[in-house]
Amino acid sequence: MAQAARHVAAGGIIAYPTEAVYGLGCDPRDGDAVLRLLALKQRPLAKGLILIAARYQDLQPYIAALPARTRSKVFKNWPGPVTWLLPARPEVPCWLRGSHAVLAVRVTAHPLAAALCRVCGGVLVSTSANISKRPPARSALAVRRRFGADIDYVLSGALGGLAKPTPIIDGCTGRVVRTA
């Protein structure tokens, strides 16, 4: 865990288990690291990324204040395997939110992913370990086979048991954007 955190602090890209698949992550404040991650995945900047945290408070610098009703809906699923699209603060860089006014965020209940967030300063970029439009890696070995030395560190561990990546729900409209 400490080694993974050192790589993140140095601008590296790491892979780690999440609720359903291995994720790729980096420090969301490090634009160079995020752009390198997007290039590895061949993911367009305009799509945006997911941020994960172990606590809601760690996401507050990235998302706007939520109305009580929205907060209530979101908190029913957190910590847990649901990603919410919530209004981004105006200063959130485009390398995180893409071309959107919202940001995808999740307070994870996955023990390793949550611990990793804590040792890395609270928040991590979390995107599936795959090349865009291809199946995500479900093991540390699969990550190494797909990305080789382009990933700075792989934290091995068990997945959280979901068959598909977490559902994504629009916090403003309630629309399910991606199903699990």
C-alpha positions in Angstrom: 0.0 0.0 0.0 2.8 2.5 0.9 4.6 1.7 -2.3 1.4 2.4 -4.3 1.0 5.7 -2.5 4.7 6.7 -3.3 4.0 6.1 -7.0 0.9 8.2 -6.9 2.7 11.0 -5.1 5.5 10.9 -7.7 3.0 11.3 -10.6 2.6 7.6 -11.4 -0.3 5.5 -12.6 -1.3 2.5 -10.5 -3.7 -0.4 -10.9 -5.8 -1.8 -8.0 -8.9 -3.9 -7.4 -12.3 -2.3 -7.1 -15.8 -3.5 -6.7 -15.9 -5.4 -10.1 -12.7 -4.9 -12.1 -9.2 -3.6 -11.7 -9.0 0.1 -11.8 -6.3 2.5 -13.1 -5.7 5.5 -10.9 -3.5 8.5 -10.2 -3.6 11.7 -8.3 -6.6 13.7 -9.7 -4.7 17.0 -9.1 -1.8 15.9 -11.3 -2.8 16.9 -14.9 0.2 15.2 -16.5 -0.6 11.9 -14.7 -4.2 12.1 -15.7 -3.4 12.9 -19.4 -0.9 10.0 -19.4 -3.6 7.7 -18.0 -6.1 8.8 -20.7 -3.5 8.2 -23.4 -2.8 4.7 -22.1 -6.5 3.9 -22.2 -7.0 5.7 -25.5 -9.9 7.5 -23.8 -11.0 10.9 -25.1 -10.5 13.8 -22.7 -14.1 14.9 -23.3 -15.6 11.8 -21.6 -14.3 12.6 -18.1 -13.3 10.2 -15.3 -14.5 8.8 -12.0 -13.0 9.9 -8.7 -13.2 7.5 -5.7 -12.8 8.3 -2.0 -13.1 6.5 1.3 -15.2 9.5 2.7 -17.6 11.9 1.3 -15.7 14.8 2.8 -12.7 14.0 0.6 -14.8 14.6 -2.5 -16.1 18.0 -1.4 -13.3 20.0 -3.0 -14.5 18.6 -6.4 -18.3 18.7 -6.2 -20.7 21.6 -5.5 -22.8 21.7 -2.4 -25.7 19.3 -2.7 -29.3 20.0 -1.9 -30.5 17.9 1.1 -32.7 15.8 -1.1 -29.9 14.8 -3.5 -27.5 14.2 -0.6 -30.0 11.9 1.0 -30.3 9.8 -2.2 -26.6 9.6 -2.6 -25.9 8.7 1.0 -28.3 5.8 0.8 -25.7 4.1 -1.5 -22.5 5.3 0.1 -20.1 3.9 1.0 -20.9 1.4 -1.7 -20.8 0.3 -5.3 -22.7 3.2 -6.9 -21.1 6.0 -8.9 -23.0 9.3 -8.9 -22.8 12.2 -11.4 -22.9 15.3 -9.3 -22.4 19.0 -10.1 -18.7 19.8 -10.4 -17.2 22.9 -8.8 -16.3 25.4 -11.4 -12.5 25.0 -10.8 -12.5 21.3 -11.4 -10.2 20.8 -14.4 -11.5 19.4 -17.7 -9.1 16.5 -17.5 -11.4 15.2 -14.7 -14.9 16.2 -15.8 -14.3 16.2 -19.5 -16.8 18.3 -21.4 -19.4 18.0 -18.6 -20.7 20.2 -15.8 -20.9 17.1 -13.6 -18.3 14.8 -12.1 -18.5 11.1 -11.6 -17.8 10.2 -8.0 -18.0 7.3 -5.6 -17.4 6.7 -1.9 -16.1 3.1 -2.2 -16.7 0.4 0.3 -14.1 -1.9 -1.3 -11.6 -2.3 1.6 -8.4 -2.1 -0.5 -9.6 0.7 -2.7 -10.8 2.7 0.4 -7.5 2.1 2.2 -5.6 3.2 -0.9 -7.6 6.4 -1.1 -6.7 7.1 2.6 -3.0 6.6 2.1 -2.9 8.6 -1.1 -4.5 11.7 0.3 -8.2 11.0 0.1 -9.2 10.9 -3.6 -8.0 8.9 -6.6 -8.9 8.8 -10.2 -10.6 5.4 -10.8 -11.2 4.2 -14.3 -11.4 0.6 -15.5 -8.1 -1.1 -16.5 -8.7 -1.5 -20.2 -8.2 0.1 -23.5 -11.4 2.0 -24.4 -14.1 -0.2 -25.8 -12.3 -3.4 -24.7 -13.1 -5.6 -21.7 -11.6 -4.5 -18.3 -8.9 -6.5 -16.5 -10.2 -8.6 -13.7 -6.8 -9.6 -12.3 -3.3 -8.1 -11.6 -1.9 -10.5 -14.2 -4.4 -9.2 -16.8 -3.4 -5.6 -16.0 0.3 -6.5 -16.6 -0.5 -8.3 -19.8 -2.4 -5.3 -21.2 -0.3 -2.4 -20.0 3.2 -3.9 -19.1 5.7 -1.3 -17.8 3.3 1.6 -18.7 1.7 1.0 -15.2 4.0 2.1 -12.4 2.6 -0.2 -9.7 0.0 -2.9 -9.5 -1.7 -3.5 -6.1 -2.9 -7.1 -6.1 -6.1 -8.1 -4.2 -9.5 -9.5 -4.5 -12.3 -7.8 -6.4 -15.5 -6.8 -4.7 -17.8 -9.3 -6.2 -19.8 -7.3 -8.8 -20.1 -8.9 -12.2 -20.0 -5.5 -14.0 -18.5 -2.1 -13.2 -20.6 0.0 -10.8 -23.8 1.6 -12.0 -23.7 5.3 -12.7 -26.7 7.5 -11.7 -27.2 11.2 -12.5 -27.7 12.8 -9.2 -29.8 15.7 -10.6 -32.2 13.7 -12.7 -32.1 10.2 -11.2 -31.5 8.8 -14.7 -29.4 5.5 -14.7 -26.5 6.2 -17.1 -24.8 2.8 -16.7 -26.3 -0.3 -15.2 -24.3 -2.9 -13.1 
